[in-house]
Amino acid sequence: MRDSVLVADIGGTNVRFGLGTTPDQPVERIRKYTISDFPNPETAVRRYFDDLGLSTEDLEAIGRVCFCAAGPIEDDVVALTNGSWLIDKEQIARSFELEFILINDFSGLAYAIPYLPEDELLKLGGGEPEAMSPKAIFGPGTGLGVSGAVPDRHGGWITLSGEGGHVAFAPRRELEDRILAILRRRITGGRVSAERILSGAGLEMLFESLAEIEQVPVLPQSAKEIVETGMAEETSLQRQTISLFCGLLGKFGGDLALTLGARGGVYVAGGVAQALRDFLPLSPFRTRFEDKGRMQKFNQDIPTYLLIGETPALTGCVAAAQR
């Protein structure tokens, strides 16, 4: 019986493969690979099969394939926004003679939300989610992914696929005005999107912008170094950076909640947010999420969560394949 689903979560840097059956069961046999080690997704899939030592019988049990990828889907093709692969749905389907589904990476996360157990969610404030109300999900990693899920008429969910991370960055305070002015000088064309700040590379630019404002000479640091130092040293420029970053993350999430009317909750994912797991609950994230003027009460009631599971997007791919 061809009931297994081959799933993949393809980011800007890494890809994770796994095999699943239903979204309420864990995805198994997960392997992680570096995208730059392979010229295309087909060669990475074949490496995955080889590493697992799958028999002909095992391969025949795979009935469907669902990949989620970090980039916009146009004519069933994704060119990774921050990676080297071109993912062509028809080409992959022909290569492996399997039913193939291609979705945006954050659409994969949106599909997963109804199936995530409580121990894979860290609540960051707010009330309780309203049943069958829109849900929003976003998160900083290599880029800034955004998606959502709205209820359909049959008790299921319709996921949204877009590029919300590329909306313009909107300052709220004087410090943010000054950061915007610096980034306008640094970025070709002068357009500063939310992703330019709310991502791994954005965290690094935020650190350098604050150093310029504070007139502190610093050497460039990686996002990992900024997070590690910031969480360890309360008076450091790195701490100021991650605090501002979390506040801006909450601000963006609050805007997204207003846009979608996300009374079903707002969910944060992404590698950078995961790295800040211990700091986010103590940060200005929730204060900035609720700081919406006349709409403050609306956002106060909306719960926010950090996804802390290892592979929620793979669960979402299984759910998408079932639909």
C-alpha positions in Angstrom: 0.0 0.0 0.0 1.4 3.3 -1.1 0.7 5.3 2.1 4.0 6.9 3.1 4.7 10.6 2.3 8.1 11.8 1.5 8.4 15.3 3.0 11.1 18.1 2.9 11.5 21.4 4.6 13.8 23.5 2.3 15.3 26.6 3.8 17.9 29.0 2.5 20.7 27.0 4.1 19.5 23.5 5.0 17.0 20.9 3.9 15.4 18.3 6.1 13.8 15.2 4.7 11.5 12.7 6.4 8.8 10.1 6.0 5.4 10.4 7.4 1.9 8.8 7.3 -0.6 11.1 9.0 -0.1 14.6 10.5 -1.1 13.4 14.0 1.9 10.9 14.0 5.5 11.9 14.2 7.6 12.2 11.0 10.3 9.6 11.0 13.7 8.9 9.5 14.6 12.6 9.4 17.9 13.7 7.9 19.4 17.2 7.5 21.6 18.3 4.6 23.4 21.5 3.6 21.8 22.8 0.4 25.1 24.1 -1.0 26.4 20.5 -1.1 24.0 19.6 -3.9 23.4 21.1 -7.3 19.6 20.5 -7.1 16.9 18.9 -5.0 16.8 15.7 -7.0 20.4 14.8 -6.1 19.7 15.6 -2.4 16.6 13.2 -2.5 18.7 10.4 -4.0 21.4 11.0 -1.3 18.6 10.8 1.4 17.4 7.5 -0.1 20.9 6.1 -0.2 21.7 7.2 3.4 18.5 5.4 4.6 19.3 2.3 2.6 15.8 2.1 1.4 14.8 -1.1 -0.4 12.8 -1.2 -3.6 9.8 -2.2 -1.4 10.4 0.8 0.8 10.4 3.1 -2.2 7.3 1.6 -3.6 5.5 2.4 -0.3 6.0 6.1 -0.9 2.8 7.3 -2.5 3.1 11.1 -2.3 5.7 13.8 -2.0 5.3 17.3 -0.4 8.1 19.8 -0.3 7.9 23.2 1.4 10.4 25.8 0.3 11.6 29.2 1.3 10.5 31.3 -1.6 7.5 32.4 -3.7 5.9 29.7 -5.9 5.3 30.8 -9.5 4.0 28.4 -12.1 4.9 25.5 -9.8 8.5 26.6 -9.5 10.4 28.0 -6.6 13.7 29.8 -6.8 14.9 30.0 -3.2 14.9 33.6 -2.1 18.1 33.1 0.0 19.5 29.8 -1.5 20.8 28.3 -4.8 18.2 25.7 -5.7 15.5 26.0 -8.4 12.7 23.6 -7.4 10.6 22.6 -10.3 7.5 20.6 -9.4 7.0 18.9 -12.8 10.7 18.0 -13.1 10.8 16.4 -9.7 7.5 14.6 -10.3 8.9 13.1 -13.5 12.2 12.2 -11.9 10.6 10.1 -9.2 7.3 9.2 -10.8 5.4 10.3 -7.7 2.5 12.6 -7.0 4.2 15.8 -5.9 3.0 18.9 -4.0 5.1 22.1 -3.7 4.2 24.7 -1.1 5.8 27.7 0.6 7.8 26.9 3.8 5.5 29.0 6.0 2.4 27.5 4.4 3.9 24.2 5.6 4.0 25.6 9.1 0.5 26.9 8.8 -0.7 23.4 7.9 1.0 22.0 11.0 -0.5 24.4 13.6 -3.7 22.4 14.2 -1.7 19.2 14.9 1.1 20.6 17.1 1.0 19.2 20.7 1.1 21.6 23.6 4.7 20.6 24.5 5.8 22.0 21.1 4.4 25.5 21.8 5.7 28.1 24.2 3.1 30.7 25.1 4.3 34.2 25.0 1.2 36.0 26.4 -2.4 36.8 25.6 -5.6 35.0 26.2 -6.9 31.7 24.6 -7.2 31.1 20.9 -10.7 31.3 19.5 -11.8 28.1 17.8 -12.1 28.3 14.0 -10.7 31.8 13.8 -7.8 32.9 11.6 -4.3 32.0 12.7 -1.1 33.8 11.7 2.5 32.5 11.6 5.7 34.3 10.9 9.4 34.0 11.8 13.0 35.1 11.3 15.6 32.8 9.9 17.6 33.2 6.7 14.7 35.4 5.7 11.4 36.4 7.2 8.6 34.0 6.5 4.9 34.8 6.8 1.7 32.8 6.3 -1.7 32.2 7.9 -4.6 29.8 8.0 -8.2 30.6 7.7 -11.1 28.2 8.4 -13.1 26.7 5.6 -16.7 25.7 5.6 -16.0 22.1 6.4 -14.1 22.3 9.6 -10.7 22.4 7.9 -8.1 25.1 7.1 -7.1 27.0 4.0 -3.5 28.2 4.2 -2.2 31.5 2.8 0.9 31.8 0.7 2.5 35.2 0.3 5.7 37.2 0.8 4.7 39.3 3.8 8.3 39.5 5.0 9.0 41.9 2.2 6.6 44.6 3.3 8.2 47.9 4.2 9.7 48.4 7.6 7.7 51.0 9.5 9.5 52.7 12.4 7.5 53.5 15.5 10.1 55.4 17.6 12.9 57.8 17.1 15.6 55.2 17.4 13.9 53.2 14.7 13.8 56.3 12.5 17.6 56.6 12.9 18.1 52.9 12.1 16.0 53.2 9.0 18.1 56.2 7.8 21.3 54.1 8.2 19.9 51.1 6.4 18.6 53.3 3.5 22.2 54.3 2.9 23.5 50.7 3.1 20.9 48.9 1.0 20.9 49.2 -2.8 17.8 51.2 -3.9 17.1 52.4 -0.4 14.0 50.3 0.3 14.1 48.7 3.7 11.8 45.7 4.1 10.9 44.0 7.4 13.1 41.1 6.4 16.1 43.4 6.2 15.9 43.6 10.0 13.9 40.6 11.1 16.3 37.8 9.9 19.7 36.5 10.8 21.4 39.0 8.5 19.0 41.6 9.8 20.1 41.1 13.3 23.7 41.7 12.3 22.8 44.9 10.5 20.8 46.0 13.5 23.8 45.5 15.7 26.0 47.5 13.4 23.4 50.3 13.1 23.2 50.6 16.9 27.0 50.7 17.1 27.0 53.6 14.7 24.3 55.4 16.6 26.0 54.8 19.9 29.4 55.6 18.3 30.9 52.4 19.6 33.6 50.8 17.5 32.8 47.2 16.9 33.9 44.4 14.6 31.1 42.7 12.6 29.6 39.7 14.4 27.5 36.8 13.3 23.9 36.5 14.5 24.9 33.6 16.6 27.6 35.6 18.4 25.2 38.5 18.9 22.6 36.3 20.5 25.0 34.4 22.7 26.7 37.6 24.0 23.4 39.4 24.3 21.8 36.7 26.4 24.8 36.4 28.7 25.8 40.1 29.2 23.0 42.5 30.3 24.8 45.7 29.7 26.3 44.8 26.3 25.4 46.4 23.0 24.5 42.8 21.9 21.8 42.8 24.7 20.5 46.1 23.4 20.4 44.6 20.0 18.4 41.4 20.8 16.1 43.4 23.0 15.3 45.8 20.1 15.1 42.9 17.7 12.5 41.1 19.9 10.5 44.3 20.2 10.4 44.8 16.5 9.5 41.1 16.1 6.5 41.7 18.4 5.6 44.8 16.5 5.5 43.0 13.2 3.5 40.1 14.7 1.0 42.6 16.1 0.6 44.2 12.7 0.1 40.7 11.2 -2.6 39.9 13.8 -4.5 43.1 12.8 -4.2 42.3 9.1 -5.6 38.7 9.4 -7.8 39.2 12.4 -5.9 36.4 13.9 -8.0 35.6 17.0 -6.9 32.0 16.6 -3.4 33.0 17.7 -0.1 34.3 16.3 2.7 31.8 16.1 6.4 32.6 15.8 8.9 30.2 14.1 12.3 30.4 12.5 15.9 29.6 13.6 16.6 33.1 15.1 13.5 33.0 17.2 14.4 29.5 18.4 17.8 30.8 19.4 16.1 33.5 21.5 13.7 31.1 23.2 14.9 31.8 26.8 14.9 35.6 26.2 11.7 36.2 24.2 9.3 35.8 27.2 11.3 38.5 29.1 11.8 40.8 26.2 9.6 43.7 24.8 8.1 41.2 22.3 4.6 41.1 23.9 4.5 44.8 24.9 5.2 45.8 21.3 2.7 43.2 20.0 0.0 44.9 22.0 1.1 48.5 21.3 -1.5 49.3 18.6 -3.1 52.5 19.8 -6.9 52.3 19.4 -6.6 48.5 18.6 -4.6 47.6 21.7 -7.5 45.7 23.3 -7.9 43.7 20.1 -4.3 42.4 20.3 -4.3 42.0 24.1 -6.7 39.1 23.8 -4.8 37.3 21.0 -2.4 34.6 22.2 1.2 34.4 20.9 3.3 31.3 20.8 6.8 30.2 19.9 7.1 27.0 18.0 9.7 24.9 19.8 9.3 21.5 18.1 12.1 20.2 16.0 10.3 19.7 12.7 6.8 21.3 12.5 7.1 22.1 8.8 7.5 18.4 8.0 4.3 17.7 9.9 2.6 20.4 7.9 3.8 18.8 4.6 2.2 15.5 5.6 -1.1 17.4 6.3 -0.9 19.2 3.0 -0.3 16.0 1.2 -3.4 14.5 2.7 -5.5 17.3 1.4 
